[in-house]
Amino acid sequence: MSQYYAITSSRDIGCGTAFTIQSGVLRRLDVLDLQLEEDGKIEAVIEHFDSTGLSIRLNGSICRCRPWRMGDAAVRRLPGTISSWTIDQILETEEDAALIA
């Protein structure tokens, strides 16, 4: 299990929130230290990662993310290898996540 730095320009996390992770290689159960705007910080755990998307566990919910693309909320650049994502869905329970998986 590795720990990575991530950053967003948002104060709150929700659908449409874009964030950048300072790593391009992620594995299940890796931890993200997600820095929010205005000195907020939350921890997320990677549940799934592949070329089609990223799922993270955040505050008891599963957030399904897709790769960032033009037109999404602005993302901040970090030095080194990065990957940028946009939260597409927030699933409140594991049963919801299993239905969509």
MDAnalysis code that builds the backbone (N, CA, C; Angstrom):
import MDAnalysis as mda
import numpy as np

u = mda.Universe.empty(303, n_residues=101, atom_resindex=np.repeat(np.arange(101), 3), trajectory=True)
u.add_TopologyAttr("name", ["N", "CA", "C"] * 101)
u.add_TopologyAttr("resid", np.arange(1, 102))
u.add_TopologyAttr("resname", ["MET", "SER", "GLN", "TYR", "TYR", "ALA", "ILE", "THR", "SER", "SER", "ARG", "ASP", "ILE", "GLY", "CYS", "GLY", "THR", "ALA", "PHE", "THR", "ILE", "GLN", "SER", "GLY", "VAL", "LEU", "ARG", "ARG", "LEU", "ASP", "VAL", "LEU", "ASP", "LEU", "GLN", "LEU", "GLU", "GLU", "ASP", "GLY", "LYS", "ILE", "GLU", "ALA", "VAL", "ILE", "GLU", "HIS", "PHE", "ASP", "SER", "THR", "GLY", "LEU", "SER", "ILE", "ARG", "LEU", "ASN", "GLY", "SER", "ILE", "CYS", "ARG", "CYS", "ARG", "PRO", "TRP", "ARG", "MET", "GLY", "ASP", "ALA", "ALA", "VAL", "ARG", "ARG", "LEU", "PRO", "GLY", "THR", "ILE", "SER", "SER", "TRP", "THR", "ILE", "ASP", "GLN", "ILE", "LEU", "GLU", "THR", "GLU", "GLU", "ASP", "ALA", "ALA", "LEU", "ILE", "ALA"])
u.atoms.positions = np.array([
    [0.845, -1.172, 0.000],
    [0.000, 0.000, 0.000],
    [0.893, 1.239, 0.000],
    [0.666, 2.120, -0.967],
    [1.408, 3.364, -1.080],
    [0.513, 4.545, -0.771],
    [1.124, 5.675, -0.505],
    [0.374, 6.888, -0.204],
    [0.788, 7.960, -1.202],
    [-0.216, 8.664, -1.774],
    [0.039, 9.659, -2.806],
    [-0.625, 10.978, -2.466],
    [-0.032, 12.040, -2.976],
    [-0.568, 13.385, -2.823],
    [-1.513, 13.660, -3.987],
    [-2.666, 14.250, -3.684],
    [-3.639, 14.649, -4.706],
    [-4.161, 16.030, -4.346],
    [-4.632, 16.771, -5.361],
    [-5.072, 18.141, -5.118],
    [-6.275, 18.476, -5.995],
    [-7.175, 19.283, -5.446],
    [-8.326, 19.776, -6.195],
    [-8.484, 21.270, -5.932],
    [-9.123, 21.948, -6.862],
    [-9.397, 23.378, -6.698],
    [-10.736, 23.603, -6.009],
    [-11.398, 22.542, -5.603],
    [-12.718, 22.629, -4.980],
    [-12.630, 22.645, -3.464],
    [-13.654, 23.205, -2.836],
    [-13.776, 23.161, -1.378],
    [-14.510, 21.909, -0.936],
    [-15.411, 21.440, -1.783],
    [-16.244, 20.277, -1.488],
    [-16.034, 19.216, -2.557],
    [-16.325, 17.986, -2.195],
    [-16.216, 16.874, -3.132],
    [-17.622, 16.484, -3.567],
    [-17.819, 16.370, -4.873],
    [-19.108, 15.969, -5.420],
    [-18.962, 15.617, -6.884],
    [-20.069, 15.254, -7.520],
    [-20.027, 14.962, -8.947],
    [-19.508, 16.184, -9.695],
    [-18.589, 15.957, -10.601],
    [-17.998, 17.040, -11.370],
    [-16.705, 17.586, -10.790],
    [-16.363, 17.204, -9.561],
    [-15.106, 17.652, -8.963],
    [-13.941, 17.014, -9.713],
    [-12.976, 17.835, -10.099],
    [-11.780, 17.344, -10.791],
    [-10.600, 17.415, -9.827],
    [-9.708, 16.428, -9.926],
    [-8.535, 16.411, -9.061],
    [-7.361, 15.782, -9.790],
    [-6.170, 16.072, -9.320],
    [-4.936, 15.555, -9.892],
    [-4.198, 14.742, -8.831],
    [-3.701, 13.589, -9.241],
    [-2.926, 12.717, -8.358],
    [-1.476, 12.749, -8.814],
    [-0.566, 12.871, -7.867],
    [0.855, 12.908, -8.190],
    [1.385, 11.483, -8.314],
    [0.887, 10.768, -9.300],
    [1.344, 9.426, -9.632],
    [0.563, 8.949, -10.842],
    [1.155, 8.112, -11.632],
    [0.462, 7.511, -12.756],
    [0.217, 6.026, -12.543],
    [0.806, 5.467, -11.488],
    [0.672, 4.041, -11.188],
    [-0.052, 3.915, -9.856],
    [-1.275, 3.434, -9.897],
    [-2.085, 3.314, -8.684],
    [-2.537, 1.868, -8.526],
    [-2.690, 1.459, -7.282],
    [-3.135, 0.094, -6.988],
    [-4.238, 0.123, -5.939],
    [-5.004, -0.959, -5.925],
    [-6.068, -1.100, -4.934],
    [-5.478, -0.953, -3.531],
    [-6.176, -0.220, -2.701],
    [-5.854, 0.059, -1.304],
    [-4.749, 1.100, -1.117],
    [-4.231, 1.674, -2.211],
    [-3.349, 2.827, -2.062],
    [-4.156, 3.971, -1.464],
    [-3.487, 4.870, -0.772],
    [-4.150, 5.977, -0.079],
    [-3.833, 7.294, -0.788],
    [-4.858, 8.118, -0.950],
    [-4.691, 9.466, -1.505],
    [-4.894, 10.479, -0.398],
    [-3.924, 11.361, -0.212],
    [-4.097, 12.522, 0.656],
    [-4.586, 13.644, -0.242],
    [-5.886, 13.880, -0.247],
    [-6.497, 14.833, -1.167],
    [-6.604, 16.211, -0.514],
    [-5.831, 17.150, -1.031],
    [-5.799, 18.523, -0.527],
    [-6.923, 19.322, -1.183],
    [-7.810, 19.879, -0.365],
    [-8.904, 20.714, -0.851],
    [-8.481, 22.176, -0.841],
    [-9.223, 22.996, -1.570],
    [-8.966, 24.435, -1.527],
    [-9.186, 24.936, -0.106],
    [-8.472, 25.955, 0.278],
    [-8.572, 26.575, 1.614],
    [-8.127, 25.651, 2.735],
    [-7.072, 24.917, 2.523],
    [-6.407, 24.125, 3.559],
    [-7.182, 22.933, 4.090],
    [-8.225, 22.508, 3.425],
    [-8.912, 21.288, 3.834],
    [-8.173, 20.078, 3.294],
    [-8.311, 18.950, 3.960],
    [-7.638, 17.731, 3.520],
    [-8.488, 16.532, 3.908],
    [-8.632, 15.595, 2.992],
    [-9.343, 14.355, 3.281],
    [-8.526, 13.186, 2.740],
    [-8.815, 12.011, 3.255],
    [-8.110, 10.812, 2.824],
    [-9.068, 9.928, 2.047],
    [-8.591, 9.401, 0.935],
    [-9.383, 8.488, 0.107],
    [-8.565, 7.216, -0.109],
    [-9.258, 6.102, -0.317],
    [-8.613, 4.818, -0.567],
    [-9.028, 4.336, -1.955],
    [-8.068, 3.900, -2.742],
    [-8.363, 3.415, -4.085],
    [-8.994, 2.034, -4.001],
    [-10.153, 1.900, -4.624],
    [-10.860, 0.621, -4.677],
    [-10.606, -0.095, -5.994],
    [-10.474, 0.689, -7.084],
    [-10.294, 0.099, -8.414],
    [-9.589, 1.118, -9.299],
    [-8.672, 0.631, -10.148],
    [-7.989, 1.506, -11.090],
    [-7.619, 0.714, -12.333],
    [-8.017, 1.210, -13.498],
    [-7.565, 0.673, -14.781],
    [-7.761, 1.752, -15.833],
    [-7.575, 1.411, -17.088],
    [-7.642, 2.413, -18.150],
    [-9.040, 2.998, -18.329],
    [-10.065, 2.324, -17.825],
    [-11.433, 2.823, -17.985],
    [-11.861, 3.763, -16.872],
    [-11.189, 3.725, -15.740],
    [-11.581, 4.611, -14.658],
    [-10.945, 4.278, -13.327],
    [-11.371, 5.051, -12.354],
    [-10.838, 4.983, -10.996],
    [-12.018, 5.019, -10.037],
    [-11.998, 4.174, -9.029],
    [-12.990, 4.218, -7.956],
    [-12.249, 4.433, -6.649],
    [-12.742, 5.396, -5.865],
    [-12.129, 5.672, -4.569],
    [-13.191, 5.635, -3.478],
    [-12.789, 5.214, -2.296],
    [-13.671, 5.245, -1.127],
    [-13.358, 6.530, -0.382],
    [-14.412, 7.330, -0.177],
    [-14.250, 8.647, 0.409],
    [-15.432, 8.920, 1.329],
    [-15.150, 9.145, 2.602],
    [-16.214, 9.419, 3.583],
    [-17.318, 8.366, 3.564],
    [-16.959, 7.097, 3.394],
    [-17.931, 6.013, 3.426],
    [-18.656, 5.758, 2.124],
    [-18.432, 6.568, 1.102],
    [-19.064, 6.398, -0.200],
    [-18.016, 5.985, -1.228],
    [-18.487, 5.393, -2.317],
    [-17.610, 5.060, -3.437],
    [-17.804, 6.126, -4.512],
    [-16.699, 6.740, -4.922],
    [-16.734, 7.743, -5.990],
    [-16.166, 7.108, -7.244],
    [-16.973, 7.063, -8.287],
    [-16.522, 6.575, -9.582],
    [-15.988, 7.758, -10.366],
    [-14.763, 7.641, -10.866],
    [-14.101, 8.740, -11.564],
    [-13.725, 8.310, -12.974],
    [-13.730, 9.270, -13.863],
    [-13.286, 9.035, -15.231],
    [-12.095, 9.937, -15.505],
    [-11.296, 9.616, -16.516],
    [-10.178, 10.499, -16.829],
    [-10.665, 11.916, -17.139],
    [-9.918, 12.897, -16.673],
    [-10.240, 14.305, -16.916],
    [-10.181, 14.581, -18.411],
    [-11.080, 15.462, -18.881],
    [-11.038, 15.873, -20.287],
    [-11.390, 17.351, -20.406],
    [-11.066, 17.925, -21.532],
    [-11.350, 19.348, -21.776],
    [-12.832, 19.622, -21.510],
    [-13.100, 20.740, -20.854],
    [-14.470, 21.102, -20.520],
    [-14.836, 20.762, -19.086],
    [-14.052, 19.877, -18.444],
    [-14.274, 19.561, -17.031],
    [-13.767, 20.724, -16.183],
    [-14.046, 20.676, -14.897],
    [-13.533, 21.693, -13.975],
    [-12.009, 21.751, -14.089],
    [-11.466, 22.917, -13.832],
    [-10.016, 23.107, -13.931],
    [-9.282, 22.204, -12.944],
    [-8.131, 21.714, -13.371],
    [-7.268, 20.925, -12.488],
    [-5.948, 21.661, -12.303],
    [-5.323, 21.406, -11.189],
    [-4.032, 22.024, -10.895],
    [-2.924, 21.077, -11.301],
    [-1.883, 21.616, -11.881],
    [-0.725, 20.834, -12.287],
    [0.195, 20.621, -11.093],
    [0.763, 19.462, -11.033],
    [1.749, 19.127, -10.018],
    [3.023, 18.704, -10.734],
    [4.174, 18.816, -10.089],
    [5.408, 18.360, -10.730],
    [5.459, 16.838, -10.822],
    [6.161, 16.347, -11.811],
    [6.344, 14.908, -11.950],
    [5.209, 14.238, -12.706],
    [5.110, 12.940, -12.543],
    [4.071, 12.149, -13.207],
    [2.737, 12.380, -12.520],
    [1.726, 12.678, -13.309],
    [0.400, 12.937, -12.743],
    [-0.675, 12.202, -13.532],
    [-1.822, 12.058, -12.916],
    [-3.038, 11.645, -13.612],
    [-4.151, 12.535, -13.082],
    [-5.061, 12.920, -13.966],
    [-6.150, 13.828, -13.584],
    [-7.486, 13.144, -13.822],
    [-8.415, 13.349, -12.884],
    [-9.692, 12.631, -12.852],
    [-10.841, 13.570, -12.543],
    [-12.042, 13.159, -12.947],
    [-13.270, 13.873, -12.618],
    [-14.242, 12.876, -11.994],
    [-14.844, 13.250, -10.877],
    [-15.829, 12.376, -10.230],
    [-17.095, 12.363, -11.072],
    [-17.493, 11.175, -11.490],
    [-18.646, 10.989, -12.367],
    [-19.889, 10.557, -11.589],
    [-19.707, 9.710, -10.581],
    [-20.815, 9.191, -9.776],
    [-20.369, 9.042, -8.336],
    [-21.327, 9.231, -7.412],
    [-21.069, 8.939, -6.004],
    [-22.112, 7.922, -5.573],
    [-21.627, 6.761, -5.140],
    [-22.496, 5.666, -4.723],
    [-22.455, 5.586, -3.209],
    [-23.607, 5.642, -2.596],
    [-23.685, 5.722, -1.137],
    [-23.400, 4.407, -0.429],
    [-23.642, 3.280, -1.086],
    [-23.440, 1.998, -0.415],
    [-22.664, 1.041, -1.320],
    [-22.101, 0.015, -0.743],
    [-21.387, -0.985, -1.534],
    [-22.341, -1.748, -2.435],
    [-23.611, -1.892, -2.017],
    [-24.591, -2.569, -2.848],
    [-24.828, -1.769, -4.135],
    [-24.892, -0.444, -4.027],
    [-25.022, 0.409, -5.218],
    [-23.834, 0.210, -6.132],
    [-22.635, 0.160, -5.573],
    [-21.417, -0.009, -6.368],
    [-21.426, -1.360, -7.074],
    [-21.879, -2.397, -6.388],
    [-21.913, -3.739, -6.980],
    [-22.892, -3.806, -8.143],
    [-23.996, -3.076, -8.074],
    [-24.979, -3.084, -9.162],
    [-24.411, -2.478, -10.435],
    [-23.528, -1.521, -10.301],
    [-22.996, -0.816, -11.464],
    [-21.708, -1.452, -11.956],
    [-21.021, -2.205, -11.112],
    [-19.715, -2.810, -11.478],
    [-19.825, -3.769, -12.635],
])
